[in-house]
Amino acid sequence: MKMERVYFVGAGPGDPELITIKGRKLLDQADVVIYAGSLVNPEIIRGIKAEIFDSSVMTLEEIIDTMTRGIAMGKMVVRLHTGDTSFYSAISEQIERLCASGIEYS
C-alpha cells in the first residue's frame, strides 16, 4: 500500500511507555522515521525497522527533502517530535512545505 501522507507523532513526555498506542503502531510500521535526536528519548525508537534520520543535525530543507523522497518512493514516513505535536510550533513550517508539495499529513 502506498502511503501518500506524512504521519506526525508526538513522543510524549519522554518515557517510552507513555507514547500513545497509535503512535507506537505508526513507528512500528514506518519505513522512514525522522526524529529530534537532541530531544526525543532514544528508547522510543529502539528496535524499529525504519530507516532513521536525526533531525537535530538537519536543516528544514533536508527534513522536507527526506520526507518527500520517502513518499515518492512509496514509503511510510513518520515525523517524530518531542511532546505533543499540537503544541510544537515547528510543525507548522513543515506542514506548509508538505502542502505546497501536494503531500498530505496527519
N, CA and C atoms as an extended XYZ file, in Angstrom:
318
Properties=species:S:1:pos:R:3:atomname:S:1:resname:S:1:resid:I:1 pbc="F F F"
N         0.850       -1.179        0.000 N   MET     1
C         0.000        0.000        0.000 CA  MET     1
C         0.893        1.239        0.000 C   MET     1
N         0.606        2.167       -0.896 N   LYS     2
C         1.385        3.397       -0.984 CA  LYS     2
C         0.822        4.429        0.000 C   LYS     2
N         1.694        4.984        0.821 N   MET     3
C         1.287        5.996        1.787 CA  MET     3
C         1.534        7.367        1.182 C   MET     3
N         0.479        8.143        1.031 N   GLU     4
C         0.586        9.464        0.414 CA  GLU     4
C         0.587       10.572        1.459 C   GLU     4
N         1.020       10.248        2.646 N   ARG     5
C         0.994       11.255        3.709 CA  ARG     5
C         2.161       11.048        4.660 C   ARG     5
N         2.474       12.103        5.383 N   VAL     6
C         3.463       12.036        6.452 CA  VAL     6
C         2.686       12.005        7.763 C   VAL     6
N         3.064       11.108        8.631 N   TYR     7
C         2.415       10.987        9.930 CA  TYR     7
C         3.259       11.698       10.980 C   TYR     7
N         2.671       12.688       11.644 N   PHE     8
C         3.332       13.386       12.744 CA  PHE     8
C         2.945       12.677       14.042 C   PHE     8
N         3.946       12.287       14.811 N   VAL     9
C         3.718       11.558       16.057 CA  VAL     9
C         4.429       12.296       17.181 C   VAL     9
N         3.735       12.464       18.289 N   GLY    10
C         4.338       13.071       19.473 CA  GLY    10
C         4.959       11.996       20.354 C   GLY    10
N         6.161       12.231       20.826 N   ALA    11
C         6.866       11.264       21.674 CA  ALA    11
C         6.391       11.305       23.122 C   ALA    11
N         5.495       12.222       23.431 N   GLY    12
C         5.005       12.335       24.797 CA  GLY    12
C         6.042       12.956       25.721 C   GLY    12
N         5.906       12.719       27.025 N   PRO    13
C         6.792       13.362       27.995 CA  PRO    13
C         8.191       12.740       28.079 C   PRO    13
N         8.455       11.718       27.283 N   GLY    14
C         9.801       11.150       27.256 CA  GLY    14
C         9.902        9.696       27.667 C   GLY    14
N         9.002        9.236       28.508 N   ASP    15
C         9.006        7.838       28.924 CA  ASP    15
C         8.459        6.993       27.774 C   ASP    15
N         9.205        6.009       27.280 N   PRO    16
C         8.746        5.195       26.150 CA  PRO    16
C         7.414        4.486       26.399 C   PRO    16
N         7.069        4.262       27.652 N   GLU    17
C         5.807        3.595       27.959 CA  GLU    17
C         4.614        4.547       27.899 C   GLU    17
N         4.872        5.842       27.714 N   LEU    18
C         3.777        6.810       27.697 CA  LEU    18
C         3.415        7.299       26.295 C   LEU    18
N         4.079        6.808       25.250 N   ILE    19
C         3.692        7.172       23.895 CA  ILE    19
C         2.324        6.529       23.619 C   ILE    19
N         1.515        7.165       22.790 N   THR    20
C         0.192        6.614       22.517 CA  THR    20
C         0.304        5.283       21.777 C   THR    20
N        -0.734        4.486       21.882 N   ILE    21
C        -0.769        3.206       21.167 CA  ILE    21
C        -0.702        3.451       19.667 C   ILE    21
N        -1.442        4.437       19.181 N   LYS    22
C        -1.413        4.749       17.746 CA  LYS    22
C        -0.013        5.192       17.318 C   LYS    22
N         0.628        6.028       18.121 N   GLY    23
C         1.984        6.471       17.809 CA  GLY    23
C         2.949        5.304       17.730 C   GLY    23
N         2.856        4.373       18.676 N   ARG    24
C         3.720        3.184       18.678 CA  ARG    24
C         3.477        2.345       17.430 C   ARG    24
N         2.202        2.160       17.063 N   LYS    25
C         1.878        1.373       15.860 CA  LYS    25
C         2.463        2.020       14.612 C   LYS    25
N         2.336        3.333       14.499 N   LEU    26
C         2.884        4.033       13.335 CA  LEU    26
C         4.401        3.887       13.273 C   LEU    26
N         5.074        4.015       14.401 N   LEU    27
C         6.529        3.843       14.428 CA  LEU    27
C         6.920        2.422       14.029 C   LEU    27
N         6.171        1.443       14.498 N   ASP    28
C         6.473        0.048       14.181 CA  ASP    28
C         6.255       -0.269       12.703 C   ASP    28
N         5.330        0.443       12.051 N   GLN    29
C         5.018        0.203       10.639 CA  GLN    29
C         5.845        1.065        9.689 C   GLN    29
N         6.473        2.089       10.197 N   ALA    30
C         7.154        3.079        9.353 CA  ALA    30
C         8.348        2.496        8.604 C   ALA    30
N         8.574        3.069        7.409 N   ASP    31
C         9.774        2.774        6.626 CA  ASP    31
C        10.843        3.832        6.876 C   ASP    31
N        10.394        5.058        7.162 N   VAL    32
C        11.286        6.189        7.409 CA  VAL    32
C        10.790        6.909        8.661 C   VAL    32
N        11.699        7.168        9.598 N   VAL    33
C        11.368        7.954       10.789 CA  VAL    33
C        12.386        9.082       10.900 C   VAL    33
N        11.862       10.298       11.023 N   ILE    34
C        12.694       11.478       11.246 CA  ILE    34
C        12.357       11.963       12.654 C   ILE    34
N        13.370       12.028       13.517 N   TYR    35
C        13.099       12.385       14.906 CA  TYR    35
C        14.109       13.412       15.402 C   TYR    35
N        13.709       14.166       16.407 N   ALA    36
C        14.578       15.184       17.000 CA  ALA    36
C        15.500       14.501       18.004 C   ALA    36
N        16.655       14.059       17.533 N   GLY    37
C        17.572       13.277       18.355 CA  GLY    37
C        18.044       13.965       19.617 C   GLY    37
N        18.071       15.276       19.603 N   SER    38
C        18.519       16.001       20.789 CA  SER    38
C        17.423       16.117       21.844 C   SER    38
N        16.180       15.755       21.483 N   LEU    39
C        15.052       15.945       22.394 CA  LEU    39
C        14.269       14.673       22.703 C   LEU    39
N        14.229       13.734       21.767 N   VAL    40
C        13.414       12.527       21.923 CA  VAL    40
C        14.247       11.422       22.572 C   VAL    40
N        13.676       10.783       23.570 N   ASN    41
C        14.333        9.668       24.243 CA  ASN    41
C        14.623        8.566       23.213 C   ASN    41
N        15.882        8.164       23.043 N   PRO    42
C        16.222        7.154       22.037 CA  PRO    42
C        15.565        5.800       22.278 C   PRO    42
N        15.112        5.534       23.494 N   GLU    43
C        14.410        4.278       23.781 CA  GLU    43
C        13.116        4.169       22.980 C   GLU    43
N        12.530        5.304       22.611 N   ILE    44
C        11.261        5.298       21.876 CA  ILE    44
C        11.432        4.701       20.486 C   ILE    44
N        12.602        4.872       19.883 N   ILE    45
C        12.806        4.335       18.530 CA  ILE    45
C        13.645        3.056       18.516 C   ILE    45
N        14.072        2.603       19.653 N   ARG    46
C        14.883        1.384       19.720 CA  ARG    46
C        14.087        0.198       19.157 C   ARG    46
N        14.714       -0.539       18.253 N   GLY    47
C        14.107       -1.752       17.720 CA  GLY    47
C        13.179       -1.570       16.533 C   GLY    47
N        12.912       -0.341       16.116 N   ILE    48
C        12.039       -0.186       14.952 CA  ILE    48
C        12.826       -0.510       13.687 C   ILE    48
N        12.115       -0.964       12.653 N   LYS    49
C        12.764       -1.406       11.418 CA  LYS    49
C        13.060       -0.264       10.448 C   LYS    49
N        12.539        0.885       10.706 N   ALA    50
C        12.629        2.018        9.777 CA  ALA    50
C        14.053        2.532        9.609 C   ALA    50
N        14.259        3.204        8.472 N   GLU    51
C        15.468        3.992        8.285 CA  GLU    51
C        15.282        5.238        9.152 C   GLU    51
N        16.259        5.545        9.994 N   ILE    52
C        16.110        6.609       10.989 CA  ILE    52
C        17.013        7.788       10.652 C   ILE    52
N        16.421        8.998       10.721 N   PHE    53
C        17.150       10.237       10.475 CA  PHE    53
C        17.034       11.124       11.703 C   PHE    53
N        18.146       11.671       12.149 N   ASP    54
C        18.182       12.571       13.301 CA  ASP    54
C        18.079       14.011       12.800 C   ASP    54
N        16.935       14.627       13.025 N   SER    55
C        16.693       15.979       12.508 CA  SER    55
C        17.481       17.056       13.249 C   SER    55
N        18.098       16.707       14.382 N   SER    56
C        18.854       17.729       15.114 CA  SER    56
C        20.097       18.177       14.349 C   SER    56
N        20.487       17.413       13.343 N   VAL    57
C        21.642       17.786       12.518 CA  VAL    57
C        21.226       18.096       11.080 C   VAL    57
N        19.915       18.307       10.871 N   MET    58
C        19.388       18.572        9.531 CA  MET    58
C        18.776       19.968        9.466 C   MET    58
N        18.818       20.569        8.276 N   THR    59
C        18.101       21.823        8.045 CA  THR    59
C        16.644       21.498        7.744 C   THR    59
N        15.795       22.507        7.773 N   LEU    60
C        14.396       22.309        7.414 CA  LEU    60
C        14.289       21.743        5.998 C   LEU    60
N        15.099       22.262        5.090 N   GLU    61
C        15.069       21.787        3.706 CA  GLU    61
C        15.443       20.307        3.622 C   GLU    61
N        16.428       19.886        4.402 N   GLU    62
C        16.831       18.473        4.403 CA  GLU    62
C        15.733       17.583        4.985 C   GLU    62
N        15.057       18.071        6.000 N   ILE    63
C        13.955       17.314        6.597 CA  ILE    63
C        12.840       17.130        5.572 C   ILE    63
N        12.446       18.215        4.926 N   ILE    64
C        11.375       18.144        3.924 CA  ILE    64
C        11.790       17.253        2.763 C   ILE    64
N        13.026       17.372        2.319 N   ASP    65
C        13.519       16.540        1.221 CA  ASP    65
C        13.475       15.057        1.595 C   ASP    65
N        13.849       14.733        2.809 N   THR    66
C        13.805       13.343        3.267 CA  THR    66
C        12.374       12.830        3.279 C   THR    66
N        11.441       13.662        3.740 N   MET    67
C        10.030       13.277        3.745 CA  MET    67
C         9.515       13.060        2.322 C   MET    67
N         9.757       14.029        1.442 N   THR    68
C         9.211       13.946        0.083 CA  THR    68
C         9.836       12.798       -0.702 C   THR    68
N        11.123       12.538       -0.512 N   ARG    69
C        11.756       11.392       -1.184 CA  ARG    69
C        11.142       10.082       -0.703 C   ARG    69
N        10.914        9.981        0.592 N   GLY    70
C        10.289        8.774        1.133 CA  GLY    70
C         8.914        8.546        0.546 C   GLY    70
N         8.101        9.591        0.515 N   ILE    71
C         6.755        9.488       -0.055 CA  ILE    71
C         6.830        9.114       -1.530 C   ILE    71
N         7.729        9.748       -2.286 N   ALA    72
C         7.878        9.464       -3.718 CA  ALA    72
C         8.259        8.005       -3.968 C   ALA    72
N         8.948        7.401       -3.010 N   MET    73
C         9.357        6.004       -3.139 CA  MET    73
C         8.306        5.042       -2.580 C   MET    73
N         7.142        5.582       -2.188 N   GLY    74
C         6.064        4.746       -1.675 CA  GLY    74
C         6.273        4.271       -0.250 C   GLY    74
N         7.117        4.961        0.491 N   LYS    75
C         7.417        4.561        1.862 CA  LYS    75
C         6.492        5.250        2.857 C   LYS    75
N         6.300        4.599        3.988 N   MET    76
C         5.537        5.201        5.078 CA  MET    76
C         6.498        6.050        5.900 C   MET    76
N         6.189        7.347        6.012 N   VAL    77
C         7.075        8.310        6.666 CA  VAL    77
C         6.435        8.816        7.959 C   VAL    77
N         7.195        8.751        9.042 N   VAL    78
C         6.752        9.275       10.336 CA  VAL    78
C         7.725       10.360       10.779 C   VAL    78
N         7.162       11.490       11.178 N   ARG    79
C         7.950       12.587       11.760 CA  ARG    79
C         7.675       12.572       13.252 C   ARG    79
N         8.667       12.177       14.036 N   LEU    80
C         8.524       12.039       15.483 CA  LEU    80
C         9.055       13.285       16.179 C   LEU    80
N         8.157       13.956       16.892 N   HIS    81
C         8.513       15.172       17.631 CA  HIS    81
C         8.440       14.911       19.120 C   HIS    81
N         9.147       15.715       19.867 N   THR    82
C         9.068       15.647       21.313 CA  THR    82
C         7.693       16.129       21.780 C   THR    82
N         7.238       15.615       22.885 N   GLY    83
C         5.994       16.092       23.488 CA  GLY    83
C         4.758       15.834       22.657 C   GLY    83
N         3.858       16.781       22.686 N   ASP    84
C         2.577       16.727       21.992 CA  ASP    84
C         2.694       17.544       20.714 C   ASP    84
N         2.428       16.931       19.574 N   THR    85
C         2.610       17.625       18.295 CA  THR    85
C         1.717       18.848       18.137 C   THR    85
N         0.589       18.894       18.837 N   SER    86
C        -0.294       20.053       18.690 CA  SER    86
C         0.286       21.306       19.339 C   SER    86
N         1.303       21.148       20.176 N   PHE    87
C         1.928       22.294       20.830 CA  PHE    87
C         3.305       22.622       20.274 C   PHE    87
N         3.731       21.920       19.265 N   TYR    88
C         5.096       22.079       18.755 CA  TYR    88
C         5.080       22.992       17.545 C   TYR    88
N         5.599       24.197       17.672 N   SER    89
C         5.451       25.232       16.647 CA  SER    89
C         6.161       24.931       15.338 C   SER    89
N         7.257       24.191       15.350 N   ALA    90
C         7.998       23.916       14.112 CA  ALA    90
C         7.194       23.055       13.145 C   ALA    90
N         6.175       22.401       13.629 N   ILE    91
C         5.367       21.557       12.749 CA  ILE    91
C         4.685       22.391       11.674 C   ILE    91
N         4.260       23.601       12.007 N   SER    92
C         3.554       24.428       11.018 CA  SER    92
C         4.425       24.709        9.802 C   SER    92
N         5.724       24.939       10.005 N   GLU    93
C         6.637       25.158        8.873 CA  GLU    93
C         6.710       23.918        7.986 C   GLU    93
N         6.767       22.770        8.613 N   GLN    94
C         6.854       21.520        7.864 CA  GLN    94
C         5.557       21.242        7.111 C   GLN    94
N         4.435       21.475        7.766 N   ILE    95
C         3.132       21.254        7.139 CA  ILE    95
C         2.957       22.162        5.927 C   ILE    95
N         3.333       23.427        6.052 N   GLU    96
C         3.231       24.355        4.915 CA  GLU    96
C         4.001       23.836        3.708 C   GLU    96
N         5.207       23.355        3.939 N   ARG    97
C         6.045       22.856        2.836 CA  ARG    97
C         5.486       21.561        2.252 C   ARG    97
N         4.976       20.695        3.094 N   LEU    98
C         4.384       19.460        2.588 CA  LEU    98
C         3.158       19.762        1.735 C   LEU    98
N         2.305       20.661        2.216 N   CYS    99
C         1.106       21.046        1.459 CA  CYS    99
C         1.481       21.660        0.117 C   CYS    99
N         2.517       22.482        0.095 N   ALA   100
C         2.975       23.096       -1.156 CA  ALA   100
C         3.454       22.040       -2.146 C   ALA   100
N         3.889       20.891       -1.628 N   SER   101
C         4.343       19.788       -2.480 CA  SER   101
C         3.222       18.798       -2.776 C   SER   101
N         2.024       19.079       -2.269 N   GLY   102
C         0.885       18.194       -2.508 CA  GLY   102
C         0.891       16.935       -1.656 C   GLY   102
N         1.602       16.971       -0.532 N   ILE   103
C         1.682       15.809        0.354 CA  ILE   103
C         0.784       16.044        1.561 C   ILE   103
N        -0.066       15.063        1.840 N   GLU   104
C        -0.961       15.158        2.987 CA  GLU   104
C        -0.222       14.785        4.268 C   GLU   104
N        -0.844       15.068        5.381 N   TYR   105
C        -0.265       14.753        6.684 CA  TYR   105
C        -1.368       14.399        7.661 C   TYR   105
N        -0.989       13.729        8.718 N   SER   106
C        -1.938       13.508        9.811 CA  SER   106
C        -1.179       13.331       11.099 C   SER   106
